[in-house]
């Protein structure tokens, strides 16, 4: 199966829920690599905004969490989601309702029990909206 198709399938499984991740259903995975780089896009709508009509910071963190987890799932067999140890987001500028956003997640380094992941959100002019790092513990049985 094509890596991008697999990424789309894994992401669809994670957002097909009654839980919080359902808010990410509008995110579209556009490409993925065997090294765990994932590209996606998303248009901010009113359900994703705060009272100032810009992308809510909590949803930004959720995008980072979910897409870096997808990166991890693509390089582990069977796919592992891991457990978050640290998630750090730097918010650099606001994204308004109606704005198109690109998201790129990647794996910086992966060991036997810990993965270091990166994510960035940019606008249609490639201006950085948010930059993030995510550290996940990989449970072993």
N, C-alpha and C positions, 0 to 999 in steps of 0.2 A: 504494500500500500504506500502511496506517495506520502511523504512526511507532512506536507501541508494538509492533505486530507485527514491524516491521523490527528493532527493538531485541532482541526475543525471538529472532528468527532469527540475528542477528549474534552474540548471546551464546551461543546453542546451538552455533554453529559453533566458537567459541573453546574451549568446555569439552568438546567431543566429541573428545578426544585421549587419548593414553596419557601425556601430559606432566603437569606439575604442575597445570595449570588444571582437570584433571578433578575436583579436590577442590571446585570451585565448582559442580558440577552441581546441588546442592540449592538454589542461589539462584534465586529467582523474580523476574523483571522484572515489575513491576506497572503501570508507566506510563513514557512517554517523550515528550519534546516536540521540536519542530523546532529549538529553541534548545539542545538537548543536555542538558537535565535528565533524569536517569534516576532512578526510584524502584524499589527492590527490597526483598525481604524474605528472611529466612534464619533457620533454627532451628539453633542450635549443637548439634552432636552430638559424641560421643566422638572421632570421627576428626578433629575440628577443634580439639581441646583440647590443653592442655599437661598436665603431671603434676599440676597443681592442679585439674584439671577445669574450667578456664575457657578461653575462646577464645584460641588461640595468637596471639601478636603477629605472627608471620610470616604467618599466614593473614589477619589483619586487613590487613596491608600488601598482600597479594595481592588481597584484595577491593577495596581502594582502586585498585590498579593496573588491574585488569580493568574495573571499572565506570567509572572516569574515561576509560579507553581507549574504552569503549563510547560515552560521551558524545561524544568526539572523532569517532568513526566516523559518528555520526548527522548531523554537520554538514559533513562533507567528502565530496567527490565526485570520484573513487570513494572509498569509505570508507578512511581512513588510520588506522593504529595508532600511528604516530609512534614515537619512541625516547625512553625516559626519560632526562632530564637530572638531575632531582632528585625525590625522593619523601620527604616528611616527614610522619610520623604522630605525633600527640600522643595518648597512651593515658591516658584520664581515669578509667576504671573498668573493672572486670572484667565479662565476660558469661559466666554459668555455662552448663554443658551443659543443654540443654532450654529455654534462654531464646530468645525470638523477638526478632530484630533487624531494624530498618529501616535501609536505606542510601539516601542521596541523593547523587548525583554531579552536578556542574554545571561549566559553563565560565565562568570568571571573565573571561578575556580571551584573544583569539586573534589572532595576527598571521599574517604570511605564512610564517614559519618556526618560530614558537614558540607553544605553547598553555599557558595557565595554568589548571589545573583544581582543583576543590575537592571534598571528599567528607566526609560525616559519617555516623557510625553511632550510632543511638539505640536504647534499649530500648523495651518496650511502654508505658512511662510517659513517653516522650519525653526521658528522661535521656540525656545525651551519653556515649557509650562511648569514641568516638575521633573526632578531627577531623584532616583531612589536606589537604595541598596536593601537587600533582603538576605538574611542568613537563615538557613533552614537546617534542622537536625534531621538526618536520615536514619530512621529507626531500623535496626537489624533484628532479625528474629533469632 
